[in-house]
Amino acid sequence: MPWKQIEATAPHLTYLILSAFLILYALFSLLIRNRLHVSEPPLATVIGIAFGPRGVGVLDPHSWGWQDNITQEATRVIVGIQCFAVGGELPKAYFARHWKSVGMMLGPVMVYGWMVTALCAYLLLGTGPGTSLLIGACLAPTDPVLAASVLADSKFSHRVPARLRHMLSAESACNDGVSFPFLYAALLPMINATAGAAVKEWFLATLLWQCTFGLLMGFLIGHIANRALRFSESRGYIGRSSFLVFYLLLAIFAIGVGSTLGTDDFLVAFGAGTGFAWDGWFARKSKSAHLPNIIDLLLNSSMFVYFGASIPWSNFTGSSDTPSVTLPRLFALLALVLLVRRIPIVLAVKRWVPDIRTYREALFCGHFGPMGLGALFLTIEARASLETGTSEPLPHPPTHSPHKAAIELIWPVVCFIVLGSTMVHGLSVAAISVSSHYSRREGERAPLIGGESDGLEGMVHEGGGGESEPSVSGSEDEEP
């Protein structure tokens, strides 16, 4: 009989397992990131799988009563904070100089990715056009959380030109919000009685209110917060600890404003981060704190452990509502999405993207389009609209609904693609580093496999690091 003082309940074991993983990762973070070239998300996902229902069985979010609404809010906060963080880490006044490059990635590249992913789902899974477009919209954006895990400060990231890192970071933070018009372009015809009503709601509610107003409001929030913090700091009214936590609180505030007003949470958060750090002042003041790295370790890794533990394995083999969902078809869809969702279009538009100088850079940018937590949020958003006609999902999918097939299909499909993308993109840094090592002559290789620190071949590294900014956030320039 076990000692009665031992209380090995599911929540207590969760605290133990999650903190133990984060502690171990923190102890060997430089070794893992700079020597093994592995980022946090794939490791965290594996931990979630190993201790989840298909593994040890300790981490089982569904048995705790965690439902679709919990997943929706958790991904909303995590992705929103990351969008804010990216906006705050970009070089000051970045979009004033690089709007064309980011615009091409958010326009032609994203529209192509949406349509070609929808076509792949339509052909392989036999879904209807509306459901295919929903799947395409959920998988169209690149994920800022996965992007940050690779583009953040590491030995590999310094081998990529800074202008590419900035462009990919800006794209990943913007396009989770920009995907809302794609999502509702597929949703509204399914839930509105007439085409006219669908077009009207898409233009007025989605495009103008959620996206345009949300982005402008976020930028205004960030700008006002910047001025308020400057005022308080210049007069000695705020302590160092409060100064740093202000960053995280402002991100959550922006998410709260966006979700309360029914605007695009992610664009509000990104706009707030961009407005807050537009002049580079806060980045200079907080440069030594490494706030984005702290966010990556605590919040993002925890969320991927949760994802690993909640993967719907049983739904990958189909049901009466989803007979077309089988593992061979899901693997075929994953392969097609990874190959044709971005790479062909980025290569095709390379000449019109000023920040992409060579075809090797275009291939890298085309490959590096991870799908992650943002796709999960959009999937719950789509299911909520089909279930209730609002953004609030039911705790579980309804047993009777005119859209039951779509509701049951999109979650396992998107989860499988996100799982595959997390592993492929999370481990691709190691693959690129190893291949770069062995592509060199014997005497030119680093002593350790993948230990090279010079710029990747086939990329333009002006100034030694690919810098393209006259003054980046966190520089030591004089304040404006």
C-alpha positions as CSV (number, residue, x, y, z in Angstrom):
1,M,0.0,0.0,0.0
2,P,1.6,3.3,-1.0
3,W,2.4,5.9,1.6
4,K,-0.7,8.0,2.1
5,Q,1.3,11.3,1.9
6,I,2.0,10.7,-1.8
7,E,-0.5,12.5,-3.9
8,A,0.5,11.6,-7.5
9,T,-2.5,13.3,-9.1
10,A,-2.6,14.3,-12.7
11,P,-2.1,18.0,-12.1
12,H,0.8,17.4,-9.6
13,L,2.5,15.1,-12.1
14,T,2.0,17.6,-14.8
15,Y,3.8,20.3,-12.8
16,L,6.6,17.9,-12.1
17,I,7.0,16.7,-15.7
18,L,6.7,20.1,-17.4
19,S,9.1,21.8,-15.0
20,A,11.6,18.9,-15.2
21,F,11.6,19.2,-19.0
22,L,12.1,22.9,-18.9
23,I,14.8,22.7,-16.3
24,L,16.7,20.0,-18.3
25,Y,16.4,22.1,-21.5
26,A,17.5,25.2,-19.7
27,L,20.6,23.4,-18.3
28,F,21.7,22.3,-21.8
29,S,20.0,24.9,-23.9
30,L,23.2,26.2,-25.6
31,L,24.3,22.6,-26.3
32,I,21.0,21.7,-27.8
33,R,20.5,24.9,-29.8
34,N,24.0,25.5,-31.0
35,R,25.6,22.1,-31.2
36,L,22.7,19.8,-31.9
37,H,20.7,22.5,-33.8
38,V,17.4,21.4,-32.4
39,S,14.8,23.9,-31.3
40,E,12.3,23.6,-28.4
41,P,9.0,22.8,-30.2
42,P,9.9,19.3,-31.5
43,L,11.4,18.3,-28.2
44,A,8.4,19.6,-26.3
45,T,6.0,17.9,-28.6
46,V,7.8,14.6,-28.1
47,I,7.6,15.0,-24.3
48,G,3.9,15.6,-24.7
49,I,3.5,12.5,-26.8
50,A,5.6,10.4,-24.5
51,F,3.7,11.3,-21.3
52,G,0.4,11.7,-23.1
53,P,-2.5,9.2,-23.5
54,R,-0.6,7.2,-26.1
55,G,2.5,7.1,-23.9
56,V,2.8,6.9,-20.1
57,G,-0.7,8.4,-19.8
58,V,0.1,11.0,-17.2
59,L,-0.7,14.1,-19.3
60,D,-4.3,13.8,-20.6
61,P,-5.8,17.2,-21.0
62,H,-9.2,15.8,-22.1
63,S,-9.5,13.9,-18.8
64,W,-9.0,17.2,-16.9
65,G,-12.0,18.7,-18.7
66,W,-9.9,20.8,-21.1
67,Q,-12.1,21.4,-24.1
68,D,-12.1,23.3,-27.4
69,N,-12.6,26.6,-25.7
70,I,-9.5,26.1,-23.5
71,T,-7.4,25.2,-26.5
72,Q,-8.7,28.2,-28.3
73,E,-7.8,30.6,-25.5
74,A,-4.4,29.1,-24.8
75,T,-3.4,29.3,-28.5
76,R,-4.8,32.8,-28.7
77,V,-2.7,34.1,-25.8
78,I,0.5,32.2,-26.8
79,V,0.4,33.2,-30.5
80,G,-0.7,36.8,-29.7
81,I,2.2,37.3,-27.3
82,Q,4.6,35.9,-29.9
83,C,3.1,38.3,-32.6
84,F,3.7,41.2,-30.2
85,A,7.2,40.0,-29.4
86,V,8.1,39.8,-33.1
87,G,6.7,43.3,-33.7
88,G,8.9,44.5,-30.8
89,E,12.0,42.8,-32.0
90,L,12.0,44.0,-35.6
91,P,14.4,46.8,-36.6
92,K,13.0,50.2,-35.9
93,A,10.6,51.6,-38.5
94,Y,11.1,48.3,-40.4
95,F,7.9,48.4,-42.5
96,A,8.8,51.9,-43.8
97,R,11.6,50.3,-45.7
98,H,10.6,46.7,-46.3
99,W,6.9,46.9,-47.0
100,K,7.3,45.6,-50.5
101,S,9.0,42.4,-49.5
102,V,6.6,41.6,-46.7
103,G,3.7,42.6,-48.9
104,M,4.7,40.1,-51.5
105,M,5.0,37.3,-48.9
106,L,1.5,38.2,-47.5
107,G,-0.1,38.7,-50.8
108,P,0.8,36.4,-53.8
109,V,2.7,33.9,-51.7
110,M,0.0,33.5,-49.1
111,V,-2.9,33.4,-51.6
112,Y,-1.1,30.8,-53.6
113,G,-0.4,28.7,-50.5
114,W,-4.1,28.9,-49.5
115,M,-5.3,27.8,-52.9
116,V,-2.8,25.0,-53.5
117,T,-3.3,23.6,-50.0
118,A,-7.0,23.6,-50.6
119,L,-6.6,21.8,-53.9
120,C,-4.4,19.2,-52.3
121,A,-7.0,18.5,-49.6
122,Y,-9.7,18.4,-52.2
123,L,-7.9,15.9,-54.4
124,L,-6.5,13.6,-51.6
125,L,-9.3,13.7,-49.0
126,G,-12.3,14.1,-51.3
127,T,-13.6,17.1,-49.3
128,G,-16.1,19.6,-50.5
129,P,-14.8,23.0,-51.9
130,G,-15.8,24.9,-48.7
131,T,-14.1,22.4,-46.4
132,S,-11.0,22.3,-48.6
133,L,-10.7,26.1,-48.5
134,L,-11.1,26.0,-44.7
135,I,-8.2,23.6,-44.4
136,G,-6.1,25.7,-46.8
137,A,-6.9,28.9,-44.8
138,C,-5.9,27.3,-41.5
139,L,-2.6,26.1,-43.0
140,A,-1.8,29.2,-45.1
141,P,0.0,31.3,-42.4
142,T,3.5,30.6,-41.1
143,D,3.7,30.2,-37.4
144,P,5.5,32.9,-35.4
145,V,6.1,30.5,-32.5
146,L,7.9,27.9,-34.6
147,A,9.6,30.7,-36.6
148,A,10.9,32.3,-33.5
149,S,12.3,29.0,-32.2
150,V,14.6,28.8,-35.2
151,L,15.2,32.5,-36.1
152,A,15.9,33.5,-32.5
153,D,19.5,34.1,-31.4
154,S,21.5,31.0,-32.1
155,K,24.6,29.9,-34.0
156,F,22.5,28.9,-37.0
157,S,20.4,32.0,-37.2
158,H,23.6,34.1,-37.5
159,R,24.5,32.1,-40.6
160,V,21.3,33.5,-42.3
161,P,21.4,37.1,-43.6
162,A,19.6,39.4,-41.1
163,R,17.3,40.8,-43.8
164,L,15.9,37.3,-44.4
165,R,15.5,36.7,-40.7
166,H,13.7,40.0,-40.3
167,M,11.4,39.4,-43.3
168,L,10.5,35.8,-42.3
169,S,9.8,37.0,-38.7
170,A,7.6,39.9,-39.9
171,E,5.8,37.6,-42.3
172,S,5.1,35.0,-39.6
173,A,3.8,37.6,-37.2
174,C,1.5,39.3,-39.8
175,N,0.1,36.4,-41.6
176,D,-1.7,34.7,-38.7
177,G,-3.9,37.8,-38.7
178,V,-4.0,38.2,-42.4
179,S,-5.3,34.7,-42.8
180,F,-8.7,35.8,-41.3
181,P,-10.0,37.1,-44.6
182,F,-9.1,33.7,-46.2
183,L,-10.7,31.8,-43.4
184,Y,-14.0,33.8,-43.5
185,A,-14.0,33.8,-47.3
186,A,-14.5,30.0,-47.0
187,L,-16.7,30.1,-43.9
188,L,-19.2,32.8,-44.7
189,P,-20.7,31.2,-47.8
190,M,-21.3,28.1,-45.7
191,I,-23.1,29.8,-42.9
192,N,-24.9,32.6,-44.8
193,A,-28.1,32.2,-46.7
194,T,-27.2,34.4,-49.6
195,A,-24.0,35.3,-51.5
196,G,-24.7,39.0,-51.0
197,A,-24.9,38.7,-47.2
198,A,-21.7,36.7,-47.2
199,V,-19.8,39.3,-49.3
200,K,-21.2,42.2,-47.2
201,E,-20.1,40.5,-43.9
202,W,-16.7,39.6,-45.3
203,F,-16.0,43.1,-46.4
204,L,-17.4,45.1,-43.5
205,A,-16.8,42.8,-40.5
206,T,-13.7,40.8,-41.6
207,L,-11.7,43.1,-43.8
208,L,-12.5,46.5,-42.4
209,W,-13.3,45.9,-38.7
210,Q,-11.3,42.8,-37.8
211,C,-8.2,43.4,-39.9
212,T,-7.8,47.1,-40.9
213,F,-9.2,48.6,-37.7
214,G,-7.6,46.0,-35.6
215,L,-4.1,46.7,-37.0
216,L,-4.5,50.5,-36.7
217,M,-5.8,50.2,-33.2
218,G,-3.0,47.9,-32.2
219,F,-0.4,50.3,-33.5
220,L,-2.0,53.2,-31.6
221,I,-2.0,51.2,-28.4
222,G,1.6,50.4,-28.8
223,H,2.6,54.0,-29.6
224,I,0.7,55.4,-26.6
225,A,2.2,52.7,-24.3
226,N,5.7,53.7,-25.6
227,R,5.1,57.3,-24.8
228,A,3.7,56.5,-21.4
229,L,6.6,54.2,-20.5
230,R,9.1,56.8,-21.7
231,F,7.5,59.4,-19.5
232,S,7.5,57.2,-16.4
233,E,11.0,55.9,-16.9
234,S,12.5,59.4,-17.6
235,R,11.1,60.6,-14.2
236,G,12.1,57.5,-12.2
237,Y,8.6,56.5,-11.5
238,I,9.0,52.8,-12.6
239,G,11.4,50.2,-11.3
240,R,13.5,47.8,-13.4
241,S,11.3,44.8,-12.7
242,S,8.1,46.6,-13.6
243,F,9.8,48.1,-16.6
244,L,10.4,44.6,-18.0
245,V,7.0,43.1,-17.0
246,F,5.3,46.0,-18.8
247,Y,6.3,44.3,-22.1
248,L,4.3,41.1,-21.3
249,L,1.4,43.0,-19.8
250,L,1.0,45.2,-22.8
251,A,0.9,42.1,-25.1
252,I,-1.9,40.6,-23.0
253,F,-3.7,43.9,-22.9
254,A,-3.6,44.2,-26.7
255,I,-4.9,40.6,-27.0
256,G,-7.7,41.4,-24.5
257,V,-8.7,44.6,-26.4
258,G,-8.7,42.7,-29.7
259,S,-10.8,39.8,-28.5
260,T,-13.2,41.9,-26.6
261,L,-13.9,44.2,-29.5
262,G,-14.2,41.2,-31.9
263,T,-11.2,42.4,-34.0
264,D,-8.2,40.3,-35.2
265,D,-6.4,39.5,-32.0
266,F,-3.1,38.7,-33.8
267,L,-3.0,41.9,-35.9
268,V,-3.9,44.0,-32.8
269,A,-1.0,42.3,-30.9
270,F,1.4,42.6,-33.8
271,G,0.4,46.3,-34.4
272,A,0.9,47.0,-30.7
273,G,4.4,45.4,-30.7
274,T,5.3,47.3,-33.8
275,G,4.0,50.6,-32.5
276,F,5.6,50.1,-29.1
277,A,9.1,49.4,-30.6
278,W,8.9,51.6,-33.7
279,D,11.7,53.9,-32.6
280,G,13.9,51.2,-31.1
281,W,14.0,52.8,-27.6
282,F,12.5,49.9,-25.6
283,A,14.8,47.4,-27.4
284,R,17.8,49.4,-26.4
285,K,16.7,49.6,-22.8
286,S,15.9,45.9,-22.4
287,K,18.5,44.4,-24.7
288,S,20.2,42.4,-21.9
289,A,17.0,40.9,-20.6
290,H,16.4,38.6,-23.6
291,L,12.7,38.7,-23.1
292,P,11.8,36.7,-26.3
293,N,14.0,33.8,-25.2
294,I,12.2,33.7,-21.8
295,I,8.9,33.6,-23.6
296,D,10.1,30.8,-25.9
297,L,11.2,28.7,-23.0
298,L,8.2,29.2,-20.6
299,L,5.1,29.7,-22.7
300,N,5.8,28.3,-26.2
301,S,7.5,25.1,-25.0
302,S,4.7,24.5,-22.5
303,M,2.1,24.9,-25.2
304,F,3.8,22.3,-27.5
305,V,3.9,19.8,-24.6
306,Y,0.1,20.4,-24.4
307,F,-0.2,19.9,-28.1
308,G,1.8,16.6,-28.0
309,A,-0.4,15.3,-25.2
310,S,-3.7,16.3,-27.0
311,I,-3.0,15.0,-30.5
312,P,-6.2,13.1,-31.7
313,W,-4.4,9.9,-32.7
314,S,-7.7,7.9,-33.1
315,N,-9.0,10.4,-35.6
316,F,-6.1,9.8,-38.0
317,T,-7.7,6.5,-39.1
318,G,-11.1,7.9,-40.1
319,S,-14.6,7.4,-38.8
320,S,-18.1,7.2,-40.3
321,D,-18.0,11.0,-40.6
322,T,-14.5,11.1,-42.1
323,P,-14.0,7.9,-44.1
324,S,-11.4,9.6,-46.4
325,V,-9.0,10.3,-43.5
326,T,-6.4,7.6,-43.5
327,L,-2.7,7.6,-42.6
328,P,-1.5,7.1,-46.1
329,R,-3.6,10.0,-47.4
330,L,-2.5,12.2,-44.5
331,F,1.2,11.5,-45.1
332,A,0.7,12.2,-48.8
333,L,-1.1,15.5,-48.0
334,L,1.8,16.4,-45.6
335,A,4.4,15.8,-48.3
336,L,2.5,17.8,-50.9
337,V,1.9,20.7,-48.5
338,L,5.6,20.8,-47.5
339,L,6.7,20.7,-51.2
340,V,4.2,22.9,-53.1
341,R,2.6,25.2,-50.5
342,R,5.4,27.8,-50.6
343,I,8.5,26.8,-52.5
344,P,7.3,27.1,-56.1
345,I,5.7,30.5,-55.6
346,V,8.6,32.0,-53.6
347,L,11.0,30.9,-56.4
348,A,8.6,32.4,-59.0
349,V,8.2,35.9,-57.3
350,K,11.9,36.1,-56.2
351,R,12.6,39.0,-58.6
352,W,9.9,41.1,-57.0
353,V,11.0,40.5,-53.4
354,P,13.8,43.0,-52.8
355,D,15.1,41.2,-49.6
356,I,15.5,37.9,-51.5
357,R,18.8,38.2,-53.5
358,T,19.5,34.7,-54.8
359,Y,17.5,31.5,-55.7
360,R,19.2,29.7,-52.7
361,E,17.7,32.4,-50.5
362,A,14.3,31.9,-52.2
363,L,14.5,28.2,-51.7
364,F,15.3,28.7,-48.0
365,C,12.4,31.2,-47.5
366,G,10.1,28.9,-49.4
367,H,10.9,25.9,-47.3
368,F,10.9,27.8,-44.0
369,G,7.1,28.3,-43.7
370,P,6.2,26.3,-40.5
371,M,2.6,25.6,-39.5
372,G,1.9,25.5,-35.8
373,L,-0.2,27.0,-33.0
374,G,-1.7,29.6,-35.2
375,A,-3.2,26.9,-37.4
376,L,-4.7,25.2,-34.4
377,F,-6.3,28.5,-33.3
378,L,-7.8,29.1,-36.8
379,T,-9.1,25.6,-36.8
380,I,-11.0,26.1,-33.5
381,E,-12.2,29.4,-34.9
382,A,-13.6,27.7,-38.0
383,R,-15.2,25.0,-35.9
384,A,-16.8,27.6,-33.6
385,S,-18.3,29.4,-36.6
386,L,-19.7,26.2,-38.0
387,E,-21.1,25.1,-34.6
388,T,-22.5,28.3,-33.2
389,G,-22.2,31.0,-35.8
390,T,-19.9,32.9,-33.4
391,S,-16.2,32.7,-32.4
392,E,-17.1,30.8,-29.2
393,P,-16.9,27.0,-29.8
394,L,-18.9,24.3,-28.0
395,P,-17.0,22.3,-25.5
396,H,-17.2,19.3,-27.9
397,P,-18.3,19.0,-31.5
398,P,-22.1,18.6,-31.8
399,T,-23.6,15.2,-32.6
400,H,-26.0,16.8,-35.1
401,S,-25.1,19.7,-37.4
402,P,-25.5,20.5,-41.1
403,H,-21.7,21.0,-41.1
404,K,-20.8,17.9,-39.1
405,A,-18.5,16.4,-41.7
406,A,-16.4,19.6,-42.0
407,I,-16.4,20.0,-38.2
408,E,-15.1,16.5,-37.7
409,L,-12.6,16.6,-40.6
410,I,-10.6,19.8,-40.2
411,W,-9.3,19.2,-36.7
412,P,-7.5,15.8,-37.2
413,V,-6.2,17.0,-40.7
414,V,-4.7,20.2,-39.4
415,C,-3.3,18.5,-36.2
416,F,-1.5,16.0,-38.4
417,I,0.0,18.6,-40.7
418,V,1.0,20.7,-37.7
419,L,2.7,17.7,-36.1
420,G,4.6,16.9,-39.3
421,S,5.6,20.6,-39.8
422,T,6.8,20.9,-36.2
423,M,9.1,17.9,-36.7
424,V,10.3,18.7,-40.2
425,H,10.9,22.4,-39.7
426,G,12.1,22.0,-36.2
427,L,14.7,19.5,-37.3
428,S,15.5,21.1,-40.6
429,V,18.2,23.3,-39.0
430,A,20.1,20.2,-38.0
431,A,19.7,18.8,-41.5
432,I,20.9,22.0,-43.1
433,S,23.9,22.3,-40.8
434,V,25.0,18.7,-41.3
435,S,24.6,18.9,-45.1
436,S,26.5,22.2,-45.1
437,H,29.3,20.5,-43.1
438,Y,29.7,17.6,-45.5
439,S,29.4,19.7,-48.6
440,R,32.8,21.3,-47.7
441,R,36.2,19.8,-48.5
442,E,37.9,17.8,-45.8
443,G,40.2,20.6,-44.6
444,E,37.5,23.3,-44.6
445,R,35.1,21.6,-42.2
446,A,34.6,22.6,-38.6
447,P,36.0,20.2,-36.0
448,L,32.5,19.3,-34.9
449,I,29.8,18.2,-37.3
450,G,27.6,21.2,-38.1
451,G,29.9,23.5,-36.2
452,E,30.4,26.0,-39.0
453,S,29.7,29.6,-38.1
454,D,30.2,31.4,-41.4
455,G,27.2,32.4,-43.7
456,L,25.3,29.7,-45.5
457,E,26.4,29.2,-49.1
458,G,24.4,30.7,-51.9
459,M,23.3,33.7,-49.8
460,V,24.5,37.3,-49.9
461,H,26.1,38.3,-46.6
462,E,27.0,41.9,-47.0
463,G,28.9,43.3,-44.1
464,G,29.6,39.7,-43.0
465,G,26.1,39.2,-41.6
466,G,23.6,40.2,-44.2
467,E,22.6,43.4,-42.5
468,S,20.4,45.7,-44.4
469,E,19.3,48.2,-41.7
470,P,20.8,51.6,-41.1
471,S,19.8,51.2,-37.4
472,V,18.3,48.1,-35.9
473,S,16.3,47.8,-32.7
474,G,18.7,47.5,-29.8
475,S,21.5,49.4,-31.4
476,E,23.6,51.9,-29.5
477,D,22.6,54.8,-31.8
478,E,21.5,58.0,-30.2
479,E,17.9,58.2,-29.3
480,P,15.8,60.1,-31.9
